[in-house]
Amino acid sequence: MEIAALQMTPVQMSAESHLGETKQPEPVKGFGDYLVDALKKTNELQLDSDKKNALLAAGRIDDVSSVVVASQKADMALQLTLQIRNRAVSAYQEIMRMQV
């Protein structure tokens, strides 16, 4: 008499749940996607700051504080981007120094 192995198949829920258990999981973003999004946001902040500076120079903006805030946001985003790049380059150099 031959004994066959159990065939285990996963059970899938076919009913809708009011608790949200049947929702499809959102796709997971990779590190590269986060990096691209952050660079786009940094670029947008820089462009917004440049636009507000040009409008201030033309005399079209009365509120100087909004120009200063936009400029500081762009500067902080750029500094963060540079620090992340420096850390990534440092980590890469450290990995390249490792002996195999």
GIWO-V29050 format. One line per field, one symbol per residue. phi: phi as a letter, one per 20 degrees, with the letter a starting at -180 (. if undefined). psi: psi as a letter, one per 20 degrees, with the letter a starting at -180 (. if undefined). burial: I if it has 9 or more other ideal C-beta (glycine too) atoms within 8 Angstrom, else O. A space follows every 50 residues. Layout:
phi = ???
psi = ???
burial = ???
This chain:
phi = .edeffdedfedfdeedeenfefffffeeeffffffffffffffffffff fffffffenedeefffffffffffffffffffffffffffffffffffee
psi = pppqqpoppqpppiqpqiijijqpqqqpqrhhghgggghggggghghggg ghgghghijiphohhhggghghggghhggggghggghggggghghhiqp.
burial = OOOOOOOOOOOOOOOOOOOOOOOOOOOOOOOOOIOOOIIOIIOOIIOIIO OIIOIIOOOOIOOOOIIOOIIOIIOOIIOIIOOIOOOOOOOOOOOOOOOO
